[in-house]
């Protein structure tokens, strides 16, 4: 659900499964909307934003290893939530901020200025299949304690995800 209170991705079956503030982030990565994140889902997500990254296979494999705590080859919502909220199997990566920094870096694709601006957020949301208005994007920036001209910092981005890691 976006800042406007609308369900921004109604086609994804898992969206209504929980009201957790992390659900929208999970749904963005669950490209095929099957309720779990696979290597292919992450590859599709990562490829869209980091097609030039020669180490993407290694990064995706690392992400799966950290998050797939039951070893079934998929990241279910509970695993995703555990990794983001409590560190789960990836406590060292979480504590050092590596996971969130990587997600942030991927989203900061337009200018690489270290902030998620209007273009960065709009592009990512459109790619994820989430219908947003310019006002929705402005609301996200405001919720992340960002400036409409400059965008949202990494700390603000973490705040947008419901205070994960705060």
HELIX and SHEET records of a PDB file:
HELIX    1   1 UNK A   13  UNK A   16  5                                   4    
HELIX    2   2 UNK A   23  UNK A   29  1                                   7    
HELIX    3   3 UNK A   39  UNK A   49  1                                  11    
HELIX    4   4 UNK A   56  UNK A   67  1                                  12    
HELIX    5   5 UNK A   77  UNK A   86  1                                  10    
HELIX    6   6 UNK A   88  UNK A   90  5                                   3    
HELIX    7   7 UNK A   91  UNK A   95  1                                   5    
HELIX    8   8 UNK A   98  UNK A  107  1                                  10    
HELIX    9   9 UNK A  118  UNK A  127  1                                  10    
HELIX   10  10 UNK A  134  UNK A  143  1                                  10    
HELIX   11  11 UNK A  154  UNK A  160  1                                   7    
SHEET    1   A 2 UNK A  36  UNK A  38  0                                        
SHEET    2   A 2 UNK A  74  UNK A  76 -1                                        
END                                                                             
